[in-house]
Amino acid sequence: MFKDWQLAMMEDYGLTDTNTGLINRVARRLAESPNDTIETDEFRSACLSSGVDPDSFTGSDLAELQRKLNEIT
């Protein structure tokens, strides 16, 4: 079994299928973008290439995504 800190690290890097893990997975993909602003098409592409349904994002998920992007970029 994994220890709590290992699970937290996996979630932080988007390696889990928890809500936070999925958001972090997309954030890490978007952080690779050379663009300062993320357009809808780029967001959707990052989601799909990360195995995340872009239509499943709520307002609070988008706020969390922005927070994570600010943290890692």
N, CA, C and O of each residue as an XYZ file, in Angstrom:
292
protein
N       0.830     -1.190      0.000
C       0.000      0.000      0.000
C       0.868      1.245      0.000
O       2.024      1.227      0.423
N       0.282      2.315     -0.482
C       0.974      3.599     -0.494
C       0.768      4.315      0.822
O      -0.263      4.162      1.478
N       1.750      5.087      1.192
C       1.638      5.926      2.378
C       0.908      7.206      1.993
O       0.825      7.544      0.812
N       0.380      7.917      2.983
C      -0.395      9.133      2.717
C       0.398     10.152      1.904
O      -0.149     10.761      0.985
N       1.668     10.348      2.224
C       2.465     11.337      1.499
C       2.691     10.911      0.054
O       2.808     11.755     -0.834
N       2.752      9.600     -0.183
C       2.928      9.119     -1.549
C       1.653      9.362     -2.366
O       1.719      9.775     -3.523
N       0.513      9.105     -1.759
C      -0.757      9.362     -2.438
C      -0.929     10.846     -2.735
O      -1.398     11.213     -3.812
N      -0.555     11.696     -1.792
C      -0.646     13.144     -1.996
C       0.253     13.582     -3.154
O      -0.139     14.422     -3.964
N       1.447     13.018     -3.228
C       2.370     13.364     -4.307
C       1.817     12.885     -5.653
O       1.906     13.603     -6.649
N       1.256     11.695     -5.687
C       0.667     11.175     -6.919
C      -0.497     12.051     -7.362
O      -0.651     12.324     -8.552
N      -1.312     12.489     -6.419
C      -2.438     13.357     -6.744
C      -1.949     14.706     -7.259
O      -2.502     15.249     -8.215
N      -0.915     15.241     -6.628
C      -0.361     16.532     -7.025
C       0.150     16.498     -8.459
O       0.050     17.495     -9.173
N       0.689     15.377     -8.883
C       1.205     15.255    -10.243
C       0.165     14.697    -11.219
O       0.495     14.389    -12.364
N      -1.089     14.565    -10.771
C      -2.154     14.140    -11.665
C      -2.136     12.670    -11.990
O      -2.634     12.261    -13.039
N      -1.574     11.869    -11.116
C      -1.476     10.438    -11.381
C      -2.625      9.640    -10.778
O      -2.617      8.410    -10.814
N      -3.609     10.337    -10.226
C      -4.774      9.661     -9.659
C      -6.024     10.115    -10.406
O      -5.999     11.115    -11.124
N      -7.092      9.390    -10.237
C      -8.345      9.749    -10.882
C      -9.301     10.456     -9.927
O     -10.509     10.486    -10.161
N      -8.759     11.024     -8.852
C      -9.581     11.855     -7.981
C      -9.843     13.171     -8.713
O      -9.158     13.484     -9.686
N     -10.810     13.927     -8.260
C     -11.121     15.209     -8.885
C      -9.882     16.110     -8.893
O      -9.559     16.719     -9.912
N      -9.198     16.190     -7.762
C      -7.992     17.013     -7.678
C      -6.905     16.478     -8.603
O      -6.207     17.251     -9.259
N      -6.764     15.171     -8.653
C      -5.764     14.572     -9.534
C      -6.021     14.885    -10.996
O      -5.086     15.160    -11.748
N      -7.285     14.846    -11.404
C      -7.631     15.148    -12.794
C      -7.367     16.614    -13.118
O      -6.854     16.933    -14.191
N      -7.714     17.499    -12.198
C      -7.440     18.928    -12.394
C      -5.940     19.151    -12.501
O      -5.480     19.891    -13.370
N      -5.185     18.521    -11.631
C      -3.730     18.681    -11.655
C      -3.129     18.126    -12.943
O      -2.161     18.675    -13.469
N      -3.699     17.048    -13.444
C      -3.216     16.457    -14.700
C      -3.367     17.460    -15.847
O      -2.449     17.653    -16.643
N      -4.535     18.092    -15.916
C      -4.780     19.087    -16.970
C      -3.887     20.311    -16.756
O      -3.337     20.852    -17.716
N      -3.741     20.743    -15.516
C      -2.900     21.911    -15.222
C      -1.460     21.671    -15.663
O      -0.833     22.557    -16.244
N      -0.943     20.504    -15.398
C       0.437     20.213    -15.786
C       0.582     20.183    -17.304
O       1.620     20.575    -17.837
N      -0.444     19.725    -17.994
C      -0.413     19.725    -19.467
C      -0.452     21.171    -19.982
O       0.302     21.533    -20.885
N      -1.337     21.990    -19.400
C      -1.449     23.382    -19.831
C      -0.207     24.194    -19.478
O       0.119     25.156    -20.174
N       0.480     23.823    -18.422
C       1.702     24.537    -18.019
C       2.797     24.410    -19.076
O       3.725     25.217    -19.107
N       2.694     23.420    -19.924
C       3.671     23.230    -21.002
C       3.439     24.194    -22.164
O       4.293     24.334    -23.040
N       2.286     24.854    -22.168
C       1.925     25.750    -23.261
C       2.801     27.001    -23.260
O       3.084     27.561    -22.201
N       3.224     27.436    -24.430
C       3.997     28.673    -24.518
C       3.107     29.919    -24.453
O       3.612     31.038    -24.359
N       1.799     29.729    -24.502
C       0.858     30.845    -24.517
C       0.617     31.412    -23.123
O       0.594     30.677    -22.136
N       0.438     32.719    -23.058
C       0.115     33.365    -21.788
C      -1.349     33.191    -21.424
O      -1.706     33.133    -20.248
N      -2.183     33.110    -22.435
C      -3.609     32.887    -22.199
C      -4.021     31.588    -22.860
O      -3.567     31.252    -23.954
N      -4.875     30.879    -22.185
C      -5.337     29.579    -22.683
C      -6.712     29.766    -23.320
O      -7.663     30.184    -22.660
N      -6.799     29.460    -24.579
C      -8.068     29.540    -25.295
C      -8.859     28.249    -25.065
O      -8.316     27.241    -24.613
N     -10.129     28.304    -25.382
C     -11.017     27.156    -25.181
C     -10.517     25.915    -25.909
O     -10.533     24.820    -25.346
N     -10.081     26.071    -27.131
C      -9.608     24.913    -27.904
C      -8.391     24.260    -27.250
O      -8.279     23.034    -27.217
N      -7.484     25.087    -26.731
C      -6.294     24.541    -26.074
C      -6.668     23.838    -24.770
O      -6.109     22.792    -24.441
N      -7.614     24.416    -24.032
C      -8.106     23.790    -22.802
C      -8.716     22.426    -23.114
O      -8.396     21.429    -22.467
N      -9.598     22.394    -24.114
C     -10.265     21.139    -24.466
C      -9.246     20.096    -24.936
O      -9.345     18.922    -24.580
N      -8.288     20.521    -25.720
C      -7.254     19.611    -26.206
C      -6.423     19.049    -25.052
O      -6.114     17.858    -25.023
N      -6.064     19.916    -24.102
C      -5.293     19.464    -22.935
C      -6.088     18.459    -22.120
O      -5.540     17.466    -21.641
N      -7.375     18.717    -21.963
C      -8.230     17.780    -21.225
C      -8.273     16.430    -21.922
O      -8.032     15.393    -21.306
N      -8.583     16.453    -23.214
C      -8.736     15.203    -23.952
C      -7.432     14.416    -24.004
O      -7.449     13.189    -23.901
N      -6.310     15.098    -24.161
C      -5.033     14.382    -24.204
C      -4.629     13.868    -22.821
O      -3.757     13.007    -22.697
N      -5.274     14.407    -21.784
C      -5.006     13.948    -20.413
C      -6.023     12.919    -19.947
O      -5.946     12.430    -18.820
N      -6.976     12.591    -20.811
C      -8.001     11.618    -20.449
C      -9.060     12.179    -19.521
O      -9.626     11.457    -18.701
N      -9.329     13.486    -19.653
C     -10.298     14.158    -18.795
C     -11.390     14.762    -19.670
O     -11.093     15.372    -20.698
N     -12.639     14.599    -19.275
C     -13.761     15.175    -20.015
C     -13.817     16.678    -19.758
O     -14.081     17.091    -18.629
N     -13.575     17.510    -20.780
C     -13.580     18.954    -20.562
C     -14.943     19.484    -20.121
O     -15.020     20.515    -19.452
N     -16.006     18.792    -20.488
C     -17.351     19.240    -20.120
C     -17.694     18.933    -18.664
O     -18.731     19.366    -18.161
N     -16.829     18.194    -17.999
C     -17.105     17.850    -16.604
C     -16.621     18.932    -15.639
O     -16.915     18.864    -14.445
N     -15.888     19.924    -16.131
C     -15.356     20.984    -15.271
C     -16.468     21.913    -14.810
O     -17.264     22.399    -15.614
N     -16.510     22.150    -13.516
C     -17.446     23.115    -12.938
C     -16.700     24.440    -12.739
O     -15.497     24.526    -12.989
N     -17.414     25.452    -12.293
C     -16.785     26.733    -12.000
C     -15.708     26.605    -10.943
O     -14.640     27.205    -11.066
N     -15.978     25.829     -9.905
C     -14.982     25.660     -8.847
C     -13.793     24.836     -9.347
O     -12.667     25.051     -8.899
N     -14.027     23.896    -10.270
C     -12.915     23.141    -10.863
C     -12.014     24.078    -11.673
O     -10.790     23.962    -11.625
N     -12.620     24.998    -12.411
C     -11.832     25.946    -13.204
C     -11.032     26.876    -12.298
O      -9.895     27.227    -12.612
N     -11.622     27.274    -11.180
C     -10.895     28.114    -10.217
C      -9.712     27.348     -9.632
O      -8.631     27.910     -9.458
N      -9.913     26.080     -9.333
C      -8.832     25.240     -8.806
C      -7.759     25.028     -9.872
O      -6.569     25.009     -9.557
N      -8.167     24.869    -11.122
C      -7.225     24.730    -12.230
C      -6.367     25.992    -12.337
O      -5.152     25.901    -12.508
N      -6.984     27.155    -12.239
C      -6.240     28.419    -12.303
C      -5.259     28.530    -11.139
O      -4.125     28.973    -11.319
N      -5.691     28.133     -9.960
C      -4.821     28.179     -8.779
C      -3.606     27.268     -8.993
O      -2.476     27.647     -8.686
N      -3.849     26.086     -9.514
C      -2.753     25.130     -9.744
C      -1.799     25.650    -10.820
O      -0.583     25.517    -10.689
N      -2.343     26.235    -11.871
C      -1.496     26.795    -12.920
C      -0.620     27.919    -12.365
O       0.562     28.010    -12.695
N      -1.200     28.766    -11.528
C      -0.423     29.844    -10.926
C       0.698     29.284    -10.040
O       1.781     29.862     -9.945
N       0.418     28.174     -9.411
C       1.401     27.550     -8.512
C       2.575     26.945     -9.275
O       3.718     27.050     -8.832
N       2.306     26.317    -10.412
C       3.368     25.577    -11.102
C       4.034     26.355    -12.231
O       5.027     25.894    -12.793
N       3.504     27.526    -12.571
C       4.146     28.295    -13.653
C       4.823     29.525    -13.110
O       5.414     30.291    -13.871
